């Protein structure tokens, strides 16, 4: 029968091993806590970035709506300008016809 004989050196080694394991557990716990904190910080940063992106998208929508409104107004003004120019052009033609009629109806005396 084999019996296990432990010397005081063996017990102290076992105790040191247990201490080392506890230290490792503490390091893991500390490491996990650090990772958790880092992930939490990254999550907050990502959340802030997401909110900022949503704000930018909202502002872009407002700007695009304003651009559309300006384009509609521009087309309306262009139509009015074309209408005004054609009215002036028609007025000139009528004026020219009227002048021709006057000239033709009043021959110059020599």
Secondary structure by P-SEA (a helix, b strand, c coil): cbbbbbcaaaaaaaaaaaaaaaaaaaaaaaaaaaaaaaaaaaaaaaaaaaaaaaaaaaaaaaaaaaaaaaaaaaaaaaaaaaaaaaaaaaaaaaaaaaaaaaaaaccccc
